[in-house]
Amino acid sequence: KITGKKVPLKYEQFAHTIGFALLMILFVVVTVRDVLGLF
């Protein structure tokens, strides 16, 4: 944390959820492209 203030828990959970969702989307896109490349 750069400032002394603590980030509210809901914002922290929100950030984690967004990051996780982006990772999942990226994983799915890469997998689909990989599978389509086989055919």
N, C-alpha and C positions, 0 to 999 in steps of 0.2 A: 504494500500500500504506500503510495507516494505521499499523500496527505495523512494527517493524524487520524482523520475520521474513518470509522469503519463503514464499509459498504453494507447497506441493509441486506438481510438474508435473502429476501425475495428477488432482489436484483442479481445477487450472486447465483441463485438457483436458475434464474432466467438466462443468464449468460452461459451457464453450464449446459442448459437444455439446448440453446441455440447452437453452441459449439458441437454438441453431440449429434444434433440433427444434421448439421452440415457435413460432419464426418460420415454419417450413415448415407446421406444422399450421394456424396462423392464415391463411397464404396459401391453403392448400387449402380451408379453410372459406369464406373470402371468395369464392374462385373458384366453388365449388360453388353458393353462394347466388346469385351473380351469374348463373350459367348457368341455374339453376332459375327465376330471375326472368324469363328470356327466353321461357319456355314458358307 
